[in-house]
């Protein structure tokens, strides 16, 4: 049963979790803004102290690989790489948008298992297994990082999309799509098709990385720690304050 430390820093939320054999045994997060440089090491220190008390050791570190905040991703990746170097353990990378999708897929699977139904309820909506999931991360202005998932199967690759009233028209004409994440809020007024449904309060969290990271650990899908870089999707653009 692998013990994995999970690190998620792709948005304004700083989140850390520990899993043992696929079960979350420790979780801590903060959503008060981009405080990752200050908080991440403290959260990890607390997690490792918890692990020491349990008499266990880490088998791997999983990190959210993006897309998302350039600074947040760099902090998460550099911290994860440092831990893997120091402890001589493998590094696992998990897509941020897949993490967000997994938060719903996990709920769907739990609901189906308990209710023997092809539907589950979240945010007062009934989602069926035929609906598509579209996690969105804010990329400023009317641009988002987005992908489409059928359950947790990627059906349209991750891309940086500029949203207007015609966005995703071909997909929405065929089936219902649930949009969520910090990029979805600004799209509500533009994506008005009846098949466009918006879910609230769904964010990337380290505890939602567990299933995906476990699968990669089992398949030995590890990153080259020396050369791993997050998936930024867009080049970093520094902003300047006018005089």
C-alpha positions, 0 to 999 in steps of 0.5 A, a space after each residue: 500500500 503506497 504512501 503518497 504525498 499530494 501537492 496542489 498549488 495550481 490556483 489560489 488554493 494551497 492544498 496538501 494531502 497524504 494517502 495510504 493505500 488509496 485512502 486520505 489520511 491527512 488533508 490541509 488547504 488554504 483558500 485565502 490567496 496566493 500564499 503558496 510560498 509561505 504555506 506549502 512548506 508548513 503544510 508539508 512539514 505538518 503532513 510529514 510529522 503526522 506520518 512520522 507519528 504513524 511510523 510510516 514513510 513516503 513512497 512517492 510525491 504527486 504534484 498537480 502539473 497544470 495548467 494554472 497559475 505560473 507561480 503556483 505551479 513552479 512553487 509546487 513543482 520545485 518543492 515536489 522535486 526537492 522532496 523526491 531528490 532528498 528522499 530518493 522517491 519517485 515523482 508523479 504528475 497529475 493534470 489539474 483539470 483531471 483533478 477537478 474532473 475527478 472530484 465529480 467522477 468520484 462522487 458519481 461513482 459513489 452515488 452509482 454504487 450506493 443507489 444503483 443509478 446512472 445519475 447522481 446529484 450535485 449542486 442541485 443538478 442531476 448528472 448522468 453518465 452521458 453528460 460531459 464535464 468541462 473544468 475551467 481555470 481562469 486565464 484572465 480576460 475571457 480566456 480559460 484553460 479547459 478540457 472535456 471529459 466523459 467520466 475521467 476520459 479525456 475527449 477534447 484535449 486541454 487548450 486555452 480558449 477565448 470564450 464568446 457566444 459561439 464557443 463549444 456550440 457543436 458540443 452543446 448542440 449534441 449533449 449537456 455539458 457541466 462547466 465548473 472551476 474558477 474560469 467558469 464563473 465569467 462564462 455564465 453570461 456568454 454560454 447561454 445554451 440550454 445544455 450549458 450548466 454551471 456548477 459552483 464550489 468545485 476547485 482542485 484539491 490535493 485529496 482529489 489527486 489520490 485515485 489518479 496518483 495511485 493509478 500512476 504509481 501502480 503503472 510506474 508512470 513516474 516523471 524524470 525528476 531532473 527534467 520535469 516541468 509543469 504544463 503551463 500551456 501559455 508562456 509566462 507574461 510579467 505585468 508592469 505597473 504604470 508609473 
